[in-house]
Amino acid sequence: MKTIEQAEKEAYKMLNYEGLRLPQNYEGGGIMNVPYANIPGAIPIDIAIVNANAATRIVLLSGGVDTETTAGVIKNGAFNDKNGDAGLTASTTSPFTLSQFLKMAARNPMKILGIDMDSTVESQRSKKVTIFRQSPFRQLASDIIPLNSTFTNQSQNLKTINLDLRNKNVQIDDQTLIELPISGSSSLELTIWVGDIANIAGAFSQANR
């Protein structure tokens, strides 16, 4: 007999659009005791980033209002960081390019459950993720998340970071900037775990008329 989790995963695969589920309360029902990667419907986006420069470079994982045209926003191939400094390259295994992924997220906000990171250097753990939320009406508060405060990997590998964001209310959308510094002379493998997706096209496909 299939478990409830297996049934949910199979049903999710049959949907015509990504993100038809209603938002869930990830703090309820003991779900916080479940690794974010194991939550039914969680979707991984794998990204590889290389910083060929000896100095740290700042990458944006979400471009906010200007989406994929924001300075420093991640994209396939070579690109400059937030400050216009060169030395970065990125790639993804997704069928979308990174620019296409960000365009879709700008129109269909995506909840980020967590981010897994595997770096070639231990110094990546000394960095901080900064989340800015944008508004045309006022200056909103930012969140600063030290990577060394989120160390949960059981192997005690200092180059591996598991960043649980379920209590941080982080989204990739057209109003959020997510800054991630990349250590100099390093490579970083990222897996961004996407939860709920507010997909307007998906919701409209379910309309009765």
C-alpha positions in Angstrom: 0.0 0.0 0.0 1.3 3.5 -0.9 2.0 5.9 1.9 0.3 9.3 1.9 3.7 10.9 0.9 4.1 8.6 -2.1 0.5 9.3 -3.2 1.0 13.1 -3.0 4.3 12.9 -5.0 2.6 10.9 -7.7 -0.4 13.2 -7.9 1.9 16.2 -8.0 3.7 14.8 -11.1 0.4 14.5 -13.0 -0.3 18.3 -12.8 -0.1 20.3 -16.0 1.4 23.3 -14.3 3.9 23.7 -11.5 2.5 25.1 -8.3 -1.2 24.3 -8.1 -1.2 23.5 -4.4 -2.5 26.0 -2.0 0.1 27.5 0.4 0.9 25.2 3.3 1.9 26.0 6.8 5.3 24.4 7.1 5.3 24.8 10.8 2.2 22.7 11.4 1.8 19.0 11.8 5.3 18.3 12.8 6.6 19.2 9.3 9.5 21.1 10.7 10.9 17.8 11.9 11.1 16.6 8.2 14.1 17.7 6.1 13.0 20.3 3.6 14.2 18.2 0.7 11.8 15.4 1.8 8.7 17.6 1.8 6.1 16.3 -0.7 6.3 18.4 -3.9 9.7 20.0 -3.1 11.4 20.8 -6.4 15.2 21.0 -6.7 17.0 23.5 -8.9 20.7 22.6 -9.3 23.2 25.5 -10.0 26.9 25.5 -10.3 28.9 28.7 -9.7 32.6 29.3 -10.2 34.5 32.3 -8.9 37.8 32.4 -10.7 38.9 35.6 -9.0 40.9 35.6 -5.7 38.4 38.0 -4.1 34.9 37.3 -2.9 32.2 38.1 -5.4 28.5 38.8 -4.6 25.9 36.9 -6.6 22.1 37.6 -6.6 19.9 34.5 -6.6 16.8 36.7 -7.0 16.8 40.0 -9.0 13.8 41.7 -7.5 12.0 44.4 -9.4 14.5 44.4 -12.3 14.5 40.5 -12.3 17.2 39.1 -14.7 18.6 42.6 -15.6 19.7 43.4 -12.0 23.4 43.9 -11.6 25.0 40.7 -10.3 22.0 38.5 -10.9 23.0 34.9 -11.7 22.8 33.7 -15.3 24.3 31.0 -17.5 27.8 31.6 -18.7 30.1 34.5 -17.6 28.7 37.4 -15.7 29.8 40.2 -13.3 28.9 40.4 -9.7 26.7 43.0 -7.9 29.6 45.6 -8.0 30.4 45.0 -11.7 33.5 42.8 -10.9 34.2 39.9 -13.3 35.3 36.4 -12.7 32.0 34.5 -12.3 30.4 31.8 -14.3 27.3 29.7 -13.7 25.4 26.8 -15.1 22.3 24.8 -14.3 20.9 21.3 -15.1 17.4 22.8 -15.4 15.7 22.7 -18.9 15.4 26.5 -18.4 18.3 28.9 -18.5 18.8 30.7 -15.2 17.4 33.9 -16.8 14.3 32.0 -17.9 13.9 30.6 -14.4 14.1 34.1 -12.8 11.6 35.4 -15.3 9.1 32.6 -14.4 9.7 33.3 -10.7 9.0 37.0 -11.2 5.6 36.2 -12.6 5.0 33.1 -10.4 6.6 33.7 -6.9 8.4 30.6 -5.5 8.7 29.8 -1.9 12.3 28.7 -1.0 12.4 25.9 1.6 16.1 25.6 1.8 19.4 25.8 0.0 22.1 23.0 0.0 25.6 24.2 -0.7 28.8 22.3 -1.4 31.9 24.5 -1.7 35.5 23.6 -2.6 36.6 25.9 0.3 35.7 26.0 4.0 35.7 29.8 4.0 32.3 29.8 2.3 30.8 29.1 5.7 32.0 32.5 7.0 29.7 34.3 4.5 26.2 35.7 5.1 23.1 35.6 2.9 21.3 38.9 2.8 17.6 39.2 1.8 16.2 42.5 0.8 12.5 43.0 0.2 11.6 45.9 -2.1 8.8 48.4 -2.0 8.2 51.7 -3.9 6.6 53.2 -0.8 9.1 52.6 2.0 12.4 51.1 3.0 11.8 47.5 4.2 14.0 45.7 6.7 16.5 43.2 5.5 17.4 39.7 6.8 21.0 38.7 7.3 21.6 34.9 7.7 25.1 33.8 8.7 25.9 30.5 6.9 27.9 29.3 10.0 24.8 29.4 12.1 23.0 26.9 9.9 25.4 24.0 10.0 23.3 20.9 10.2 25.2 18.4 8.1 25.8 15.2 10.1 29.1 14.4 8.4 30.7 17.5 9.9 32.0 18.4 6.5 32.8 22.1 6.8 32.5 22.6 3.1 28.8 21.5 3.1 26.0 23.8 4.3 22.3 23.1 4.6 20.4 26.4 4.9 16.9 25.8 6.2 14.8 28.8 5.2 11.3 27.6 6.2 11.2 30.1 9.2 12.6 33.0 7.1 9.7 33.5 4.6 12.1 33.7 1.6 10.7 33.8 -1.9 12.2 34.3 -5.4 9.9 36.9 -6.9 9.8 40.4 -8.4 10.2 42.1 -5.0 13.0 40.2 -3.3 16.8 40.4 -3.7 18.9 37.5 -2.4 22.6 38.2 -2.1 25.1 35.4 -1.7 28.8 36.1 -1.5 31.0 33.5 -3.2 34.5 32.9 -1.7 37.4 33.7 -4.0 39.0 31.0 -6.1 36.2 28.5 -5.4 33.4 26.5 -6.9 30.0 26.2 -5.3 27.3 23.6 -6.1 23.8 24.9 -5.1 20.5 23.0 -4.8 17.6 25.4 -4.2 14.6 23.6 -2.9 11.4 25.2 -4.1 8.1 24.7 -2.3 4.8 26.4 -3.2 4.6 28.2 -6.5 1.9 30.9 -7.0 1.2 29.9 -10.6 -1.5 32.1 -12.1 -1.6 30.0 -15.3 -2.0 26.9 -13.3 -4.8 28.3 -11.2 -6.6 29.6 -14.3 -6.5 26.2 -15.9 -8.6 24.9 -13.1 -11.4 27.6 -13.6 -14.8 26.3 -14.5 -15.4 28.9 -17.2 
